[in-house]
Amino acid sequence: MNLPKYLTDKINLVFSEINKNKLKSTQKNLTDKYKNKTGTSKDLISDKDDSIIYAVSRMPATYSVIYTLVKTLINQGFLSDINSVIDVGSGTGSVFFALSDIYDNLNFELFERNKNMIDIFNKLSDNSINVNRNDLLKDEINSSADIVTASYVLSEMSEVDRQRVFSKLLDCSKKYVLIVDTGTPTTYENLLKLKDLANSKGFSIVAPCKCNVCPLKNDYCQFFARVERSRVLLQAKSATLSYEDEKYFYLLFSKENVVVDKKRVIRRPIIKENEIELTTCSRNGVIIEKITKKNKEEFKKAKKIKINEEM
């Protein structure tokens, strides 16, 4: 998908402030920090240029993931009953902008510890909403909302800090907690460890998992959101391909006991001339289904199914 024009224009304006002579070195330094220091709970955005590069290179992908995922979850019967949002580690505002473009009149509370990120958000949002300067590791969240979101935040923490912060998120949620992060084996393994803590506080997982205990062995789930690269994004990432497929993993927890009998497609469908292969997760485990052309109606439906959809 394309980033909305209003947001693209604002990001382009912010990008014009960066020293283009330092563009490549700033991009490389930031990439190296996220590659080598993720999981240490350290703040990886050290100055204004870092925050600009982050906004330009990461916001389109994060926005697309949140927008695509939430629209999918709404179509599946979740998240249609929310009026208020707490977004922690709000960064430059990807969750805020994506949800604002989906829902009308949501009440937001944003929490972010990095001043440079807050400054960029204020430029992108025209100071339309106040961001709480908050360090999740040290500070409490003394409010509540229908949904609490954390995107690309928990993977930056140590295991101990991740559990402690997740406990805070559960405590301030009235209905849902949505965690979105990188689509890697390590993230997958780390986030699944949050299930027990959620269960102990009365939350159940409603997506994407259909089983209490993941049946995958030496394997993991990841989902995709396609992002069209603007001219500025191509420049910021020194890229040539006109799009990228952002890989992500997510967990949606509900305070209400939700039982979903449908199956979820957890792999990109393999479409052949006379057969479609679907890998689905259900209450009975992970199953590989082969739908042949002989079953005309099922085959027709299967051709339209995408990863992360229910059936």
Contacts in CASP RR format, 6 or more apart in sequence:
PFRMAT RR
TARGET T0000
AUTHOR 0000-0000-0000
METHOD contacts of the structure
MODEL  1
MNLPKYLTDKINLVFSEINKNKLKSTQKNLTDKYKNKTGTSKDLISDKDD
SIIYAVSRMPATYSVIYTLVKTLINQGFLSDINSVIDVGSGTGSVFFALS
DIYDNLNFELFERNKNMIDIFNKLSDNSINVNRNDLLKDEINSSADIVTA
SYVLSEMSEVDRQRVFSKLLDCSKKYVLIVDTGTPTTYENLLKLKDLANS
KGFSIVAPCKCNVCPLKNDYCQFFARVERSRVLLQAKSATLSYEDEKYFY
LLFSKENVVVDKKRVIRRPIIKENEIELTTCSRNGVIIEKITKKNKEEFK
KAKKIKINEEM
1 64 0 8 1.000
1 67 0 8 1.000
1 68 0 8 1.000
1 225 0 8 1.000
1 226 0 8 1.000
1 227 0 8 1.000
1 228 0 8 1.000
2 8 0 8 1.000
2 228 0 8 1.000
2 230 0 8 1.000
3 11 0 8 1.000
3 59 0 8 1.000
3 60 0 8 1.000
3 63 0 8 1.000
3 64 0 8 1.000
3 227 0 8 1.000
3 228 0 8 1.000
3 230 0 8 1.000
4 97 0 8 1.000
4 101 0 8 1.000
7 59 0 8 1.000
7 63 0 8 1.000
7 97 0 8 1.000
7 124 0 8 1.000
8 230 0 8 1.000
8 232 0 8 1.000
10 123 0 8 1.000
10 124 0 8 1.000
11 55 0 8 1.000
11 56 0 8 1.000
11 59 0 8 1.000
11 60 0 8 1.000
11 124 0 8 1.000
11 232 0 8 1.000
12 230 0 8 1.000
12 232 0 8 1.000
13 123 0 8 1.000
14 52 0 8 1.000
14 55 0 8 1.000
14 56 0 8 1.000
14 120 0 8 1.000
14 123 0 8 1.000
14 124 0 8 1.000
15 52 0 8 1.000
15 55 0 8 1.000
15 56 0 8 1.000
15 232 0 8 1.000
15 236 0 8 1.000
17 48 0 8 1.000
17 52 0 8 1.000
18 26 0 8 1.000
18 49 0 8 1.000
18 52 0 8 1.000
18 53 0 8 1.000
19 49 0 8 1.000
22 49 0 8 1.000
23 53 0 8 1.000
23 235 0 8 1.000
23 236 0 8 1.000
24 238 0 8 1.000
26 49 0 8 1.000
26 50 0 8 1.000
26 53 0 8 1.000
27 53 0 8 1.000
27 57 0 8 1.000
27 236 0 8 1.000
27 237 0 8 1.000
27 238 0 8 1.000
29 50 0 8 1.000
30 44 0 8 1.000
30 45 0 8 1.000
30 50 0 8 1.000
30 53 0 8 1.000
30 54 0 8 1.000
33 44 0 8 1.000
34 44 0 8 1.000
37 44 0 8 1.000
38 44 0 8 1.000
38 155 0 8 1.000
38 156 0 8 1.000
39 155 0 8 1.000
39 156 0 8 1.000
39 157 0 8 1.000
39 158 0 8 1.000
40 156 0 8 1.000
40 158 0 8 1.000
41 137 0 8 1.000
41 156 0 8 1.000
41 157 0 8 1.000
41 158 0 8 1.000
41 161 0 8 1.000
42 156 0 8 1.000
43 113 0 8 1.000
43 114 0 8 1.000
44 50 0 8 1.000
44 156 0 8 1.000
45 51 0 8 1.000
45 54 0 8 1.000
45 114 0 8 1.000
45 116 0 8 1.000
45 117 0 8 1.000
46 116 0 8 1.000
47 116 0 8 1.000
48 116 0 8 1.000
48 119 0 8 1.000
50 116 0 8 1.000
51 92 0 8 1.000
51 114 0 8 1.000
51 116 0 8 1.000
51 117 0 8 1.000
51 119 0 8 1.000
51 120 0 8 1.000
52 120 0 8 1.000
53 236 0 8 1.000
54 91 0 8 1.000
54 92 0 8 1.000
54 117 0 8 1.000
54 120 0 8 1.000
55 92 0 8 1.000
55 120 0 8 1.000
55 124 0 8 1.000
56 232 0 8 1.000
56 233 0 8 1.000
56 236 0 8 1.000
57 233 0 8 1.000
57 236 0 8 1.000
57 237 0 8 1.000
58 92 0 8 1.000
58 94 0 8 1.000
58 152 0 8 1.000
59 92 0 8 1.000
59 93 0 8 1.000
59 94 0 8 1.000
60 227 0 8 1.000
60 229 0 8 1.000
60 230 0 8 1.000
60 233 0 8 1.000
61 225 0 8 1.000
61 227 0 8 1.000
61 244 0 8 1.000
61 246 0 8 1.000
62 94 0 8 1.000
62 95 0 8 1.000
62 151 0 8 1.000
62 152 0 8 1.000
62 246 0 8 1.000
63 94 0 8 1.000
63 97 0 8 1.000
63 98 0 8 1.000
64 225 0 8 1.000
64 226 0 8 1.000
64 227 0 8 1.000
64 246 0 8 1.000
65 151 0 8 1.000
65 180 0 8 1.000
65 225 0 8 1.000
65 246 0 8 1.000
65 248 0 8 1.000
66 94 0 8 1.000
66 95 0 8 1.000
66 98 0 8 1.000
66 99 0 8 1.000
66 149 0 8 1.000
66 151 0 8 1.000
66 180 0 8 1.000
67 98 0 8 1.000
67 101 0 8 1.000
67 102 0 8 1.000
68 225 0 8 1.000
69 180 0 8 1.000
69 223 0 8 1.000
69 225 0 8 1.000
69 248 0 8 1.000
69 250 0 8 1.000
69 308 0 8 1.000
70 79 0 8 1.000
70 98 0 8 1.000
70 99 0 8 1.000
70 102 0 8 1.000
70 178 0 8 1.000
71 102 0 8 1.000
72 308 0 8 1.000
72 309 0 8 1.000
73 79 0 8 1.000
73 207 0 8 1.000
73 252 0 8 1.000
74 80 0 8 1.000
74 102 0 8 1.000
76 207 0 8 1.000
76 262 0 8 1.000
76 309 0 8 1.000
76 310 0 8 1.000
78 176 0 8 1.000
78 206 0 8 1.000
78 207 0 8 1.000
78 252 0 8 1.000
78 254 0 8 1.000
78 258 0 8 1.000
79 147 0 8 1.000
79 176 0 8 1.000
79 178 0 8 1.000
79 252 0 8 1.000
81 146 0 8 1.000
81 175 0 8 1.000
82 103 0 8 1.000
82 106 0 8 1.000
82 146 0 8 1.000
82 147 0 8 1.000
82 175 0 8 1.000
82 176 0 8 1.000
83 105 0 8 1.000
83 106 0 8 1.000
83 107 0 8 1.000
83 146 0 8 1.000
84 106 0 8 1.000
84 107 0 8 1.000
84 108 0 8 1.000
84 109 0 8 1.000
84 145 0 8 1.000
84 146 0 8 1.000
84 147 0 8 1.000
84 174 0 8 1.000
85 95 0 8 1.000
85 99 0 8 1.000
85 106 0 8 1.000
85 107 0 8 1.000
85 108 0 8 1.000
85 109 0 8 1.000
85 145 0 8 1.000
85 146 0 8 1.000
85 147 0 8 1.000
85 148 0 8 1.000
85 149 0 8 1.000
86 108 0 8 1.000
86 109 0 8 1.000
86 111 0 8 1.000
86 141 0 8 1.000
86 143 0 8 1.000
86 144 0 8 1.000
86 145 0 8 1.000
86 147 0 8 1.000
86 148 0 8 1.000
86 149 0 8 1.000
86 172 0 8 1.000
86 173 0 8 1.000
87 93 0 8 1.000
87 95 0 8 1.000
87 96 0 8 1.000
87 108 0 8 1.000
87 109 0 8 1.000
87 110 0 8 1.000
87 111 0 8 1.000
87 148 0 8 1.000
87 149 0 8 1.000
87 150 0 8 1.000
87 151 0 8 1.000
88 111 0 8 1.000
88 134 0 8 1.000
88 136 0 8 1.000
88 141 0 8 1.000
88 148 0 8 1.000
88 149 0 8 1.000
88 150 0 8 1.000
88 153 0 8 1.000
88 165 0 8 1.000
88 169 0 8 1.000
89 110 0 8 1.000
89 111 0 8 1.000
89 112 0 8 1.000
89 113 0 8 1.000
89 136 0 8 1.000
89 150 0 8 1.000
89 151 0 8 1.000
89 153 0 8 1.000
90 96 0 8 1.000
90 110 0 8 1.000
90 111 0 8 1.000
90 112 0 8 1.000
90 117 0 8 1.000
90 121 0 8 1.000
90 131 0 8 1.000
91 112 0 8 1.000
91 114 0 8 1.000
91 117 0 8 1.000
91 118 0 8 1.000
91 120 0 8 1.000
91 121 0 8 1.000
92 117 0 8 1.000
92 120 0 8 1.000
92 121 0 8 1.000
92 124 0 8 1.000
93 110 0 8 1.000
93 121 0 8 1.000
93 124 0 8 1.000
93 125 0 8 1.000
94 151 0 8 1.000
95 149 0 8 1.000
95 151 0 8 1.000
96 108 0 8 1.000
96 110 0 8 1.000
96 121 0 8 1.000
96 125 0 8 1.000
96 129 0 8 1.000
97 124 0 8 1.000
97 125 0 8 1.000
99 106 0 8 1.000
99 108 0 8 1.000
99 149 0 8 1.000
100 106 0 8 1.000
100 108 0 8 1.000
107 145 0 8 1.000
108 129 0 8 1.000
109 132 0 8 1.000
109 143 0 8 1.000
109 145 0 8 1.000
110 121 0 8 1.000
110 129 0 8 1.000
110 130 0 8 1.000
110 131 0 8 1.000
110 132 0 8 1.000
111 131 0 8 1.000
111 132 0 8 1.000
111 134 0 8 1.000
111 136 0 8 1.000
111 141 0 8 1.000
112 118 0 8 1.000
112 121 0 8 1.000
112 131 0 8 1.000
112 132 0 8 1.000
112 133 0 8 1.000
112 134 0 8 1.000
113 133 0 8 1.000
113 134 0 8 1.000
113 135 0 8 1.000
113 136 0 8 1.000
115 133 0 8 1.000
118 131 0 8 1.000
118 133 0 8 1.000
121 131 0 8 1.000
122 131 0 8 1.000
134 141 0 8 1.000
136 153 0 8 1.000
136 165 0 8 1.000
136 168 0 8 1.000
137 157 0 8 1.000
137 161 0 8 1.000
137 164 0 8 1.000
137 165 0 8 1.000
140 168 0 8 1.000
141 168 0 8 1.000
141 169 0 8 1.000
141 171 0 8 1.000
141 172 0 8 1.000
143 172 0 8 1.000
144 172 0 8 1.000
144 173 0 8 1.000
144 174 0 8 1.000
145 172 0 8 1.000
145 173 0 8 1.000
145 174 0 8 1.000
146 173 0 8 1.000
146 174 0 8 1.000
146 175 0 8 1.000
146 176 0 8 1.000
147 173 0 8 1.000
147 175 0 8 1.000
147 176 0 8 1.000
147 177 0 8 1.000
147 178 0 8 1.000
148 169 0 8 1.000
148 170 0 8 1.000
148 172 0 8 1.000
148 173 0 8 1.000
148 176 0 8 1.000
148 177 0 8 1.000
148 178 0 8 1.000
149 177 0 8 1.000
149 178 0 8 1.000
149 179 0 8 1.000
149 180 0 8 1.000
150 165 0 8 1.000
150 169 0 8 1.000
150 177 0 8 1.000
150 178 0 8 1.000
150 179 0 8 1.000
150 180 0 8 1.000
151 179 0 8 1.000
151 180 0 8 1.000
151 181 0 8 1.000
152 180 0 8 1.000
152 181 0 8 1.000
152 182 0 8 1.000
153 165 0 8 1.000
153 181 0 8 1.000
154 162 0 8 1.000
154 165 0 8 1.000
154 166 0 8 1.000
154 179 0 8 1.000
154 181 0 8 1.000
154 190 0 8 1.000
154 191 0 8 1.000
154 194 0 8 1.000
155 181 0 8 1.000
155 182 0 8 1.000
155 186 0 8 1.000
155 187 0 8 1.000
155 190 0 8 1.000
157 165 0 8 1.000
159 190 0 8 1.000
159 193 0 8 1.000
162 190 0 8 1.000
162 194 0 8 1.000
163 193 0 8 1.000
163 194 0 8 1.000
163 197 0 8 1.000
166 177 0 8 1.000
166 179 0 8 1.000
166 194 0 8 1.000
166 197 0 8 1.000
166 198 0 8 1.000
167 197 0 8 1.000
167 201 0 8 1.000
169 177 0 8 1.000
170 177 0 8 1.000
170 197 0 8 1.000
170 198 0 8 1.000
170 201 0 8 1.000
170 203 0 8 1.000
170 253 0 8 1.000
171 201 0 8 1.000
173 203 0 8 1.000
173 253 0 8 1.000
173 255 0 8 1.000
174 255 0 8 1.000
175 254 0 8 1.000
175 255 0 8 1.000
175 256 0 8 1.000
176 252 0 8 1.000
176 253 0 8 1.000
176 254 0 8 1.000
176 255 0 8 1.000
177 198 0 8 1.000
177 203 0 8 1.000
177 252 0 8 1.000
177 253 0 8 1.000
178 250 0 8 1.000
178 251 0 8 1.000
178 252 0 8 1.000
178 253 0 8 1.000
179 191 0 8 1.000
179 194 0 8 1.000
179 250 0 8 1.000
179 251 0 8 1.000
179 252 0 8 1.000
179 253 0 8 1.000
180 248 0 8 1.000
180 249 0 8 1.000
180 250 0 8 1.000
181 187 0 8 1.000
181 191 0 8 1.000
181 248 0 8 1.000
181 249 0 8 1.000
181 250 0 8 1.000
182 247 0 8 1.000
182 248 0 8 1.000
182 249 0 8 1.000
183 220 0 8 1.000
183 222 0 8 1.000
183 223 0 8 1.000
183 247 0 8 1.000
183 248 0 8 1.000
183 249 0 8 1.000
184 220 0 8 1.000
184 222 0 8 1.000
184 247 0 8 1.000
184 249 0 8 1.000
185 220 0 8 1.000
187 249 0 8 1.000
188 220 0 8 1.000
188 221 0 8 1.000
188 222 0 8 1.000
188 249 0 8 1.000
189 220 0 8 1.000
191 249 0 8 1.000
191 251 0 8 1.000
192 214 0 8 1.000
192 251 0 8 1.000
194 251 0 8 1.000
195 205 0 8 1.000
195 209 0 8 1.000
195 212 0 8 1.000
195 251 0 8 1.000
198 204 0 8 1.000
198 205 0 8 1.000
198 253 0 8 1.000
202 255 0 8 1.000
203 253 0 8 1.000
203 254 0 8 1.000
203 255 0 8 1.000
204 253 0 8 1.000
204 254 0 8 1.000
204 256 0 8 1.000
204 257 0 8 1.000
204 258 0 8 1.000
205 212 0 8 1.000
205 251 0 8 1.000
205 252 0 8 1.000
205 253 0 8 1.000
205 254 0 8 1.000
206 252 0 8 1.000
206 253 0 8 1.000
206 254 0 8 1.000
206 258 0 8 1.000
206 260 0 8 1.000
207 250 0 8 1.000
207 251 0 8 1.000
207 252 0 8 1.000
207 260 0 8 1.000
207 264 0 8 1.000
208 221 0 8 1.000
208 223 0 8 1.000
208 250 0 8 1.000
208 251 0 8 1.000
208 252 0 8 1.000
208 264 0 8 1.000
208 266 0 8 1.000
208 281 0 8 1.000
208 308 0 8 1.000
209 251 0 8 1.000
209 281 0 8 1.000
210 260 0 8 1.000
210 263 0 8 1.000
210 264 0 8 1.000
210 281 0 8 1.000
210 282 0 8 1.000
210 283 0 8 1.000
210 285 0 8 1.000
211 281 0 8 1.000
211 282 0 8 1.000
211 283 0 8 1.000
211 285 0 8 1.000
215 281 0 8 1.000
215 285 0 8 1.000
215 286 0 8 1.000
216 286 0 8 1.000
220 249 0 8 1.000
221 249 0 8 1.000
221 266 0 8 1.000
221 281 0 8 1.000
222 247 0 8 1.000
222 248 0 8 1.000
222 249 0 8 1.000
223 247 0 8 1.000
223 248 0 8 1.000
223 249 0 8 1.000
223 250 0 8 1.000
223 307 0 8 1.000
223 308 0 8 1.000
224 245 0 8 1.000
224 246 0 8 1.000
224 247 0 8 1.000
224 248 0 8 1.000
224 268 0 8 1.000
224 307 0 8 1.000
225 245 0 8 1.000
225 246 0 8 1.000
225 248 0 8 1.000
226 243 0 8 1.000
226 244 0 8 1.000
226 245 0 8 1.000
226 246 0 8 1.000
227 243 0 8 1.000
227 244 0 8 1.000
227 245 0 8 1.000
227 246 0 8 1.000
228 242 0 8 1.000
228 243 0 8 1.000
229 237 0 8 1.000
229 239 0 8 1.000
229 241 0 8 1.000
229 242 0 8 1.000
229 243 0 8 1.000
229 244 0 8 1.000
233 239 0 8 1.000
234 240 0 8 1.000
234 242 0 8 1.000
260 310 0 8 1.000
261 283 0 8 1.000
262 282 0 8 1.000
262 310 0 8 1.000
262 311 0 8 1.000
263 280 0 8 1.000
263 281 0 8 1.000
263 282 0 8 1.000
263 287 0 8 1.000
263 310 0 8 1.000
263 311 0 8 1.000
264 280 0 8 1.000
264 281 0 8 1.000
264 282 0 8 1.000
264 308 0 8 1.000
264 309 0 8 1.000
264 310 0 8 1.000
264 311 0 8 1.000
265 278 0 8 1.000
265 279 0 8 1.000
265 280 0 8 1.000
265 305 0 8 1.000
265 306 0 8 1.000
265 307 0 8 1.000
265 308 0 8 1.000
265 309 0 8 1.000
265 310 0 8 1.000
265 311 0 8 1.000
266 279 0 8 1.000
266 280 0 8 1.000
266 281 0 8 1.000
266 286 0 8 1.000
266 307 0 8 1.000
266 308 0 8 1.000
267 278 0 8 1.000
267 279 0 8 1.000
267 307 0 8 1.000
268 306 0 8 1.000
268 307 0 8 1.000
269 276 0 8 1.000
269 277 0 8 1.000
269 278 0 8 1.000
269 302 0 8 1.000
269 303 0 8 1.000
269 305 0 8 1.000
269 306 0 8 1.000
269 307 0 8 1.000
270 276 0 8 1.000
270 277 0 8 1.000
271 303 0 8 1.000
273 293 0 8 1.000
274 292 0 8 1.000
274 293 0 8 1.000
275 290 0 8 1.000
275 291 0 8 1.000
275 292 0 8 1.000
275 293 0 8 1.000
276 290 0 8 1.000
276 291 0 8 1.000
276 299 0 8 1.000
276 302 0 8 1.000
276 303 0 8 1.000
277 288 0 8 1.000
277 289 0 8 1.000
277 290 0 8 1.000
277 291 0 8 1.000
278 288 0 8 1.000
278 289 0 8 1.000
278 290 0 8 1.000
278 291 0 8 1.000
278 302 0 8 1.000
278 305 0 8 1.000
278 311 0 8 1.000
279 286 0 8 1.000
279 287 0 8 1.000
279 288 0 8 1.000
279 289 0 8 1.000
280 286 0 8 1.000
280 287 0 8 1.000
280 288 0 8 1.000
280 289 0 8 1.000
280 311 0 8 1.000
291 298 0 8 1.000
291 299 0 8 1.000
291 302 0 8 1.000
292 299 0 8 1.000
293 299 0 8 1.000
301 311 0 8 1.000
305 311 0 8 1.000
END
